[in-house]
Amino acid sequence: MKIAILTGPKEFQFQEEKLPALQADEVLVQVVACGVCTSELDMWEGKAGGQMYPRYPGHEVSGVVADVGKDVQGLVPGDRVAVWAPGRGFAEYVIVKSKYCFPAGDLPLDLALAEPLACAVNTVELVNISLSDDVVIIGAGFMGNLVQKLVALQGPRRLIVADARQDALERALKLGATNVVNVTKESLPEIVKSLTDGQGADVSFEVVGGQASLNLLGDVTRMSGKVVIVGFHQGEPRQIPLGYWNWMAFQILNAHFREEATILRGMRIGMRMLTSGRLSLEDLVTHRFGLSDINKAFLAAHEKPKGFVKSTIVMA
């Protein structure tokens, strides 16, 4: 099979590999699509700590079951599935444990990206938003959009989305934001206070992964409100005004999940929402590339051209 290997900063090479034998609890999946995750951009740029090459990115997989191990139940060749692959997903085939596969029903497989959806599902469930809460989301990229869609189902009073890109804010309005704020032109704290009876948001999500968005997080949240760190924070150490956050009695929630059971639960919930039609990624997967153009897919995810939300590799 052909697989894309990251051999150095911004350098992919392609290699032919022989598939190993399936273990009893494993499934062979013919890859149809694999999303480019923001968390993979640091390794692509060569900025990940302790960077070592070669690297085998790709974990947001969907495809068709090609073979199953002898102990696998509930999956047969031909089944269409969304998959969590622990790497090596930018390839013609992946081998994963059967429990990492979830039915995709009749969904277009390039829209069956269960793993990133699980991150958003687990985030919103962790926060436990109440009806009529005032909510701020800082960051209107792919993950911010997913969080926004799920928060909207919780019945907030105000759903305020902030970003520095006007096209991202226009998309947030189409997705149902009650208000949007361009942080390069407007004061987010002032606007939030004006919309929340002078109190600040009940819940504020940081979904960017940068220092500037962290700086805003506490300034838009009411006393005893919830501040939620969703962004992927790598590279230089971040700073928060802990004394102020402590005085404000914020509930600080880290919306990153490493336990396998939690990730799989989020995938199960997310796929139930997608396959039932309660949620769709059709408006969020905007840029599709063939495997041979994988570097272009990562470049688009890095540069975020106008209208960009998500890069996905789609196998020919």
Phi, psi and omega per residue, in radians:
M1 nan 2.767 3.091
K2 -1.652 2.411 3.112
I3 -2.411 2.485 3.077
A4 -1.583 2.252 -3.098
I5 -2.119 2.277 3.074
L6 -1.451 1.904 -3.040
T7 -1.711 -0.171 3.123
G8 -3.091 3.066 3.139
P9 -0.956 2.103 3.096
K10 1.062 0.501 -3.120
E11 -2.264 1.935 3.025
F12 -1.834 2.467 2.974
Q13 -2.208 2.772 -3.107
F14 -1.975 2.437 -3.063
Q15 -2.386 2.541 3.020
E16 -1.623 2.221 3.139
E17 -2.203 2.607 3.047
K18 -1.530 2.343 -3.139
L19 -1.242 2.309 3.063
P20 -1.283 2.895 3.099
A21 -1.177 2.529 3.114
L22 -1.258 2.396 2.941
Q23 -1.371 2.922 -3.011
A24 -1.055 -0.562 -3.070
D25 -1.799 0.296 -3.041
E26 -1.878 2.825 3.134
V27 -2.268 2.392 3.004
L28 -1.655 2.144 -3.098
V29 -2.047 2.216 2.978
Q30 -1.372 2.065 -3.029
V31 -1.278 2.279 3.007
V32 -1.792 -0.689 -3.129
A33 -2.612 2.675 3.044
C34 -2.589 2.109 -3.101
G35 -1.332 2.645 3.024
V36 -1.589 2.060 -3.099
C37 -1.601 2.469 3.098
T38 -0.986 -0.579 -3.129
S39 -1.129 -0.282 -3.140
E40 -1.573 -0.135 -3.077
L41 -1.210 -0.594 3.127
D42 -1.091 -0.743 3.128
M43 -1.200 -0.601 3.096
W44 -1.133 -0.695 -3.132
E45 -1.394 -0.227 -3.089
G46 1.468 0.393 -3.091
K47 -1.820 -0.092 -3.114
A48 -1.188 2.426 3.141
G49 -1.070 2.410 -3.141
G50 1.088 0.623 -3.047
Q51 -1.030 2.215 3.092
M52 -2.314 2.437 3.100
Y53 -2.103 2.659 0.065
P54 -1.335 2.748 3.063
R55 -2.144 2.660 -3.065
Y56 -2.175 1.320 -3.103
P57 -1.276 3.054 3.085
G58 1.934 1.765 3.128
H59 -2.303 -0.145 -3.097
E60 -1.691 1.262 -2.929
V61 -1.755 2.579 2.875
S62 -2.418 2.664 -3.113
G63 3.128 -2.736 -3.049
V64 -2.184 2.286 3.121
V65 -1.094 2.211 3.123
A66 -1.813 -0.510 -3.138
D67 -2.839 2.760 -3.132
V68 -2.354 2.630 3.058
G69 -1.238 2.893 -2.982
K70 -1.169 -0.395 -3.123
D71 -1.728 0.020 -3.081
V72 -1.328 2.293 3.080
Q73 -2.148 2.580 3.076
G74 1.519 -0.051 3.088
L75 -2.309 2.404 3.102
V76 -2.386 2.749 3.082
P77 -0.926 2.371 -3.105
G78 1.784 -0.283 3.121
D79 -1.161 2.421 3.100
R80 -1.631 2.208 -2.975
V81 -2.417 2.648 2.889
A82 -1.716 2.468 -2.913
V83 -2.340 2.456 2.875
W84 -1.731 1.945 3.136
A85 -1.843 2.209 3.100
P86 -1.317 1.004 -3.107
G87 1.669 3.029 3.071
R88 1.153 0.435 -3.063
G89 -1.451 -0.263 3.103
F90 -1.540 1.245 -3.025
A91 -2.694 2.960 3.125
E92 -1.286 -0.487 3.121
Y93 -2.475 2.652 2.956
V94 -2.310 2.654 3.023
I95 -2.002 2.175 -3.108
V96 -2.401 2.859 3.006
K97 -1.151 2.528 -3.071
S98 -1.064 -0.522 -3.129
K99 -1.231 -0.176 3.099
Y100 -1.546 0.085 -3.107
C101 -1.943 2.382 -3.126
F102 -2.290 2.442 -3.103
P103 -1.017 2.359 3.130
A104 -1.794 -0.045 3.116
G105 0.985 -2.360 -3.127
D106 -1.702 0.212 -3.132
L107 -1.077 2.506 2.877
P108 -1.016 2.232 -2.975
L109 -1.183 -0.385 3.075
D110 -1.274 -0.139 3.086
L111 -1.871 0.043 -3.102
A112 -1.691 1.063 -3.087
L113 -1.674 1.454 -2.969
A114 -1.280 -0.600 -3.039
E115 -1.178 -0.848 3.084
P116 -1.142 -0.596 3.082
L117 -1.098 -0.648 3.100
A118 -1.047 -0.660 3.118
C119 -1.058 -0.758 -3.136
A120 -1.222 -0.728 3.107
V121 -1.028 -0.863 -3.116
N122 -1.124 -0.591 3.094
T123 -1.085 -0.914 -3.066
V124 -1.175 -0.627 3.105
E125 -1.196 -0.640 3.109
L126 -1.073 -0.712 -3.035
V127 -1.286 -0.558 3.098
N128 1.014 1.071 -3.136
I129 -1.154 2.453 3.117
S130 -1.715 2.700 3.051
L131 -0.953 2.383 3.103
S132 1.282 0.154 3.034
D133 -1.064 2.592 2.950
D134 -1.610 2.189 -2.996
V135 -2.191 2.372 3.031
V136 -2.027 2.340 3.027
I137 -2.097 2.020 3.123
I138 -1.695 1.848 -3.089
G139 2.092 2.041 -3.082
A140 -2.077 0.679 3.000
G141 -1.516 -2.795 -3.060
F142 -1.014 -0.906 -3.114
M143 -1.182 -0.669 3.076
G144 -1.072 -0.690 3.103
N145 -1.137 -0.730 3.097
L146 -1.075 -0.820 3.113
V147 -1.051 -0.745 3.138
Q148 -1.043 -0.804 -3.133
K149 -1.040 -0.725 -3.106
L150 -1.290 -0.687 3.095
V151 -1.071 -0.679 -3.129
A152 -1.021 -0.522 3.124
L153 -1.285 -0.206 -3.123
Q154 -1.574 -0.077 3.074
G155 1.342 0.827 3.096
P156 -1.231 2.755 3.027
R157 -1.372 -0.931 3.074
R158 -2.030 2.351 3.050
L159 -2.205 1.677 -2.989
I160 -1.807 2.165 -3.095
V161 -2.030 2.308 -3.117
A162 -2.110 2.483 3.088
D163 -2.836 2.966 3.097
A164 -1.720 -0.085 -3.074
R165 -1.903 2.163 -3.079
Q166 -1.130 -0.661 -3.137
D167 -1.155 -0.583 3.089
A168 -1.174 -0.663 3.117
L169 -1.196 -0.660 3.089
E170 -1.098 -0.670 3.092
R171 -1.155 -0.705 3.130
A172 -1.061 -0.660 3.076
L173 -1.112 -0.733 3.115
K174 -1.112 -0.519 3.130
L175 -1.435 -0.018 3.028
G176 1.906 0.177 3.068
A177 -1.057 2.424 3.081
T178 -1.353 -0.490 3.141
N179 -2.613 2.569 3.027
V180 -2.239 2.645 -3.093
V181 -2.365 2.182 3.031
N182 -1.533 1.894 -3.001
V183 -1.231 -0.205 3.078
T184 -1.450 -0.223 -3.058
K185 -2.186 -0.321 -3.025
E186 -2.313 2.754 3.090
S187 -1.553 1.902 -3.140
L188 -1.075 -0.799 3.129
P189 -1.026 -0.725 -3.129
E190 -1.137 -0.755 -3.123
I191 -1.166 -0.722 3.132
V192 -1.078 -0.772 3.134
K193 -1.107 -0.662 -3.138
S194 -1.168 -0.438 -3.104
L195 -1.660 -0.144 -3.034
T196 -2.177 0.615 3.095
D197 1.025 0.540 3.096
G198 1.358 0.090 -3.018
Q199 -1.650 -0.607 -2.952
G200 1.767 2.972 -3.061
A201 -1.302 2.598 3.007
D202 -1.245 -0.642 -3.123
V203 -2.407 2.326 3.094
S204 -2.271 2.227 3.140
F205 -1.826 2.300 2.976
E206 -1.800 1.978 -3.012
V207 -2.196 0.573 -3.111
V208 -1.919 -0.830 -3.102
G209 1.624 0.455 -3.129
G210 -2.287 2.910 -3.120
Q211 -1.158 -0.694 -3.082
A212 -1.075 -0.697 3.134
S213 -1.233 -0.606 3.044
L214 -1.111 -0.649 3.132
N215 -1.045 -0.598 -3.118
L216 -1.396 -0.427 -2.926
L217 -0.991 -0.883 -3.118
G218 -1.247 -0.447 -3.084
D219 -1.325 -0.214 -3.114
V220 -1.941 0.089 -3.018
T221 -1.956 2.414 -3.130
R222 -1.275 2.866 3.049
M223 -1.013 2.340 -3.109
S224 1.179 0.215 3.055
G225 -1.345 3.120 -3.098
K226 -1.846 2.236 3.017
V227 -1.930 2.229 -2.966
V228 -2.115 2.107 -3.113
I229 -1.700 1.835 -3.130
V230 -1.827 -0.548 -3.086
G231 -1.042 2.652 -3.130
F232 -1.552 1.825 -3.029
H233 -1.743 1.803 3.092
Q234 -2.227 3.083 3.119
G235 1.426 -2.364 -3.074
E236 -1.065 2.499 3.105
P237 -1.023 2.510 3.101
R238 -1.671 2.793 3.097
Q239 -2.187 2.492 2.981
I240 -2.286 2.607 3.081
P241 -1.351 1.368 -2.972
L242 -1.079 -0.594 3.107
G243 -1.048 -0.781 3.121
Y244 -1.176 -0.783 3.136
W245 -1.070 -0.668 3.095
N246 -1.118 -0.809 3.126
W247 -1.078 -0.650 -3.125
M248 -1.359 -0.071 3.076
A249 0.999 0.661 3.119
F250 -1.135 2.556 2.876
Q251 -1.548 2.022 -3.057
I252 -1.752 2.067 -3.066
L253 -2.042 2.172 3.093
N254 -1.646 1.874 -3.044
A255 -1.599 0.871 3.001
H256 -2.129 2.429 -2.961
F257 -2.266 2.251 -3.113
R258 -2.067 -0.310 -3.131
E259 -1.253 2.268 -3.099
E260 -0.970 -0.778 -3.081
A261 -1.082 -0.653 3.130
T262 -1.189 -0.762 3.125
I263 -1.082 -0.795 -3.115
L264 -1.155 -0.634 3.090
R265 -1.103 -0.761 3.115
G266 -1.099 -0.664 3.108
M267 -1.149 -0.726 -3.141
R268 -1.071 -0.804 3.126
I269 -1.124 -0.801 -3.116
G270 -1.053 -0.750 -3.140
M271 -1.218 -0.560 3.050
R272 -1.117 -0.652 3.125
M273 -1.215 -0.717 -3.138
L274 -1.184 -0.842 -3.053
T275 -1.252 -0.352 3.090
S276 -1.549 -0.138 -3.118
G277 1.475 0.093 3.107
R278 -1.266 -0.314 -3.105
L279 -2.571 2.614 3.110
S280 -2.473 2.563 3.050
L281 -1.849 0.164 -3.041
E282 -1.019 -0.613 -3.109
D283 -1.562 0.045 -3.075
L284 -1.978 -0.438 3.071
V285 -1.532 1.738 -2.936
T286 -1.833 -0.444 -3.029
H287 -2.248 2.103 -3.115
R288 -2.053 2.421 -3.104
F289 -2.385 2.640 2.979
G290 -1.329 2.867 -3.109
L291 -1.030 -0.633 -3.123
S292 -1.166 -0.321 3.134
D293 -1.835 0.480 -3.050
I294 -1.053 -0.614 3.141
N295 -1.132 -0.610 3.072
K296 -1.146 -0.617 3.116
A297 -1.124 -0.746 3.111
F298 -1.207 -0.653 3.111
L299 -1.104 -0.720 3.104
A300 -1.105 -0.722 3.120
A301 -1.126 -0.540 3.122
H302 -1.347 -0.789 -3.040
E303 -1.510 -0.414 3.127
K304 0.873 1.193 3.095
P305 -1.092 2.884 -3.107
K306 -0.934 2.304 -3.141
G307 1.502 -0.052 -3.101
F308 -1.321 2.409 2.964
V309 -2.251 -0.904 -3.015
K310 -2.556 2.330 2.995
S311 -1.658 2.391 3.077
T312 -2.398 2.378 3.015
I313 -1.508 2.182 3.126
V314 -2.023 2.124 -3.103
M315 -1.282 2.418 3.139
A316 -1.207 nan nan
